Amino acid sequence: MRFKQLRNYVLVAAILAAIASCQEEKIPEPFIPRNDHEAYEKALERANLLHTALGKDWQNSAKEALEKPLYIDLPYEEAFFVDDKAAKAIGYRFEAKRGQKIQISLQDLAVDSLSLFIDLFRVEKSSMVHVATADSTHHVLGFEPRKDSEYVLRFQTELLRGGSFKITFESVPTLSFPVAGLNYKSIGSVWGDPRDGGARSHEGVDIFAPIGTPVVAPTDGYIKVADERGIGGKVIWLEDHHNPQSLYFAHLSDWNVKRGDRVKAGDTIGFVGNTGNARTTPPHLHFGVYSRGAMNPINHLKPIDGSIKVVHRDLDWLGETMRMKTQVPFYADVKSQRAQETLERNQVARVLALNAARCKIELPDGRTGYIPRNQLLTLNTPISRGVIKSEMALMAKPDPVTTTDLLLVDEQYKVLGKNKQFLLVETNTGKIGWIGSRPEGQSGKIVADKN
């Protein structure tokens, strides 16, 4: 009997041990990417490419684009170039307000088919929150902010792929204008204006128009209230079908709807008047937007000031090396008013981006910034010509450690541009590179004759 009990104890202990060992087994959770960029990054990791220099550059550039984006004001358009060997990401940071609708679109200017990663992040106090990814076919991303925030749009291509692109940021009102035939310029009293001698503030906007002017539904929805109520006089409450908000119309002369009606954007729902406490004022529509309290309707009705400045000229400059016409101010970004330095005449630079007024360039030392776009010349016409008097090094960059070839005595060249004490030249045999402007063993300037 004791032997049988002992055997049972051993059996139970073995079972418990097996169960315990199973509980200690940890099965890794499957990786589920939140967007195409994460999926591609995981694919690079699985292929051991993130450990390569180029893979690390790609990953680090993606982070840097979020940490050090270009600050822009909307609306904005820029054409830009991505080097297929640089693994660069580009970030744009901008402000968007609740009530606006932001649309971002990307156009391929010169590129073969490739994977593009276009992601939107909302800036929080201690992090970046991924909000949306652009449509992978048409490269369009549209969103309506749920609160006033700053956002960063990050653009990046797959490894070893590049091209020229144009990106456009636009803002449009989310609601149609509620008074037929008018626009935001007819708003006469705005959010926050004092009322009752300063006892309260205006929770809406007043749109002035002749009595009887049709009031139209700014969006699809249904009529929750069509009644006469206190200081608002004849009012309408419209529940927005597309967003969790209620729209308020007051001081109407009459209604064209009743409670429970469903309406489409543009349908006439009432008429401008001066009922309620507006009897002593010119006829107008008081319009309000409510979502957990009153909101300023202006962003729902008025586009961002200024029309978009379209980029359509000089797109063939993108990715090309050019030179300065004259001394040129060099700005840190598109919004700077004070230049960080002045570039010399004939300074060589590569064109990375173009907007309506400025051009983003990369100097030979890798620094980037913006200059007025009308200060660039192509390298088609040489600055001067010369003949090599003694053997000298030809460099890939304006740096002696990048020597790639040797120019021989009597070899002819033309000067295309400069960078400090170095000249960019092209020889009569088709070699292009940099030489010192005062090489050893040669007195005077090497330029022998001018055009």
LINSULBEL-V749712 format. One record per backbone hydrogen bond with DSSP energy under -1.0 kcal/mol. CO is the residue of the C=O (numbers start at 1). NH is the residue of the N-H. If there is no record, write none. Layout:
BEGIN
co->CO nh->NH
co->CO nh->NH
END
This chain:
BEGIN
co->1 nh->5
co->2 nh->6
co->3 nh->7
co->4 nh->8
co->5 nh->9
co->6 nh->10
co->7 nh->11
co->8 nh->12
co->9 nh->13
co->10 nh->14
co->11 nh->15
co->12 nh->16
co->13 nh->17
co->14 nh->18
co->15 nh->19
co->16 nh->20
co->17 nh->21
co->18 nh->22
co->19 nh->23
co->20 nh->24
co->35 nh->39
co->36 nh->40
co->37 nh->41
co->38 nh->42
co->39 nh->43
co->40 nh->44
co->41 nh->45
co->42 nh->46
co->43 nh->47
co->44 nh->49
co->45 nh->48
co->49 nh->52
co->52 nh->56
co->53 nh->57
co->54 nh->58
co->55 nh->59
co->56 nh->60
co->57 nh->61
co->58 nh->62
co->59 nh->63
co->60 nh->64
co->61 nh->65
co->63 nh->67
co->64 nh->68
co->70 nh->93
co->76 nh->169
co->78 nh->167
co->79 nh->354
co->80 nh->165
co->82 nh->163
co->83 nh->86
co->90 nh->155
co->91 nh->70
co->92 nh->153
co->93 nh->72
co->94 nh->151
co->96 nh->149
co->97 nh->100
co->99 nh->174
co->101 nh->172
co->102 nh->143
co->103 nh->170
co->104 nh->141
co->105 nh->168
co->107 nh->166
co->110 nh->164
co->115 nh->158
co->117 nh->156
co->118 nh->134
co->119 nh->154
co->120 nh->131
co->120 nh->132
co->121 nh->152
co->122 nh->129
co->127 nh->124
co->129 nh->122
co->132 nh->120
co->135 nh->139
co->139 nh->106
co->140 nh->135
co->141 nh->104
co->143 nh->102
co->149 nh->96
co->150 nh->123
co->151 nh->94
co->152 nh->121
co->153 nh->92
co->154 nh->119
co->155 nh->90
co->156 nh->117
co->158 nh->161
co->163 nh->82
co->164 nh->109
co->164 nh->110
co->165 nh->80
co->166 nh->107
co->167 nh->78
co->168 nh->105
co->169 nh->76
co->170 nh->103
co->172 nh->101
co->178 nh->216
co->179 nh->182
co->183 nh->186
co->184 nh->187
co->186 nh->208
co->189 nh->206
co->190 nh->193
co->193 nh->202
co->195 nh->200
co->196 nh->199
co->200 nh->195
co->202 nh->192
co->205 nh->287
co->206 nh->188
co->206 nh->189
co->207 nh->285
co->210 nh->213
co->213 nh->272
co->214 nh->180
co->215 nh->269
co->215 nh->270
co->217 nh->266
co->218 nh->176
co->220 nh->241
co->221 nh->263
co->222 nh->239
co->223 nh->260
co->225 nh->237
co->227 nh->235
co->229 nh->232
co->230 nh->233
co->231 nh->277
co->232 nh->251
co->233 nh->229
co->234 nh->252
co->235 nh->227
co->236 nh->249
co->237 nh->224
co->237 nh->225
co->238 nh->247
co->239 nh->222
co->243 nh->245
co->245 nh->240
co->246 nh->290
co->247 nh->238
co->248 nh->288
co->249 nh->236
co->250 nh->286
co->254 nh->271
co->258 nh->261
co->261 nh->223
co->263 nh->221
co->264 nh->267
co->267 nh->217
co->269 nh->256
co->270 nh->215
co->271 nh->253
co->272 nh->212
co->273 nh->284
co->275 nh->278
co->278 nh->281
co->283 nh->209
co->285 nh->207
co->286 nh->250
co->287 nh->205
co->288 nh->248
co->289 nh->295
co->290 nh->246
co->293 nh->291
co->297 nh->300
co->297 nh->301
co->298 nh->302
co->300 nh->175
co->314 nh->317
co->315 nh->318
co->317 nh->320
co->320 nh->351
co->322 nh->349
co->323 nh->377
co->324 nh->346
co->328 nh->343
co->330 nh->340
co->331 nh->370
co->341 nh->330
co->343 nh->328
co->344 nh->347
co->346 nh->418
co->347 nh->324
co->349 nh->322
co->350 nh->362
co->351 nh->319
co->352 nh->81
co->353 nh->360
co->354 nh->79
co->357 nh->373
co->358 nh->355
co->359 nh->371
co->360 nh->352
co->360 nh->353
co->361 nh->369
co->362 nh->350
co->363 nh->366
co->367 nh->363
co->369 nh->361
co->370 nh->331
co->371 nh->359
co->372 nh->375
co->375 nh->325
co->377 nh->323
co->384 nh->415
co->385 nh->448
co->385 nh->449
co->386 nh->413
co->388 nh->410
co->392 nh->407
co->394 nh->404
co->394 nh->405
co->395 nh->434
co->397 nh->399
co->399 nh->402
co->400 nh->403
co->402 nh->396
co->405 nh->394
co->407 nh->392
co->408 nh->411
co->411 nh->388
co->412 nh->428
co->413 nh->386
co->414 nh->426
co->415 nh->383
co->417 nh->424
co->418 nh->348
co->419 nh->422
co->421 nh->437
co->422 nh->419
co->423 nh->435
co->424 nh->416
co->424 nh->417
co->425 nh->433
co->426 nh->414
co->427 nh->430
co->431 nh->427
co->433 nh->425
co->434 nh->395
co->435 nh->423
co->439 nh->442
co->449 nh->385
END
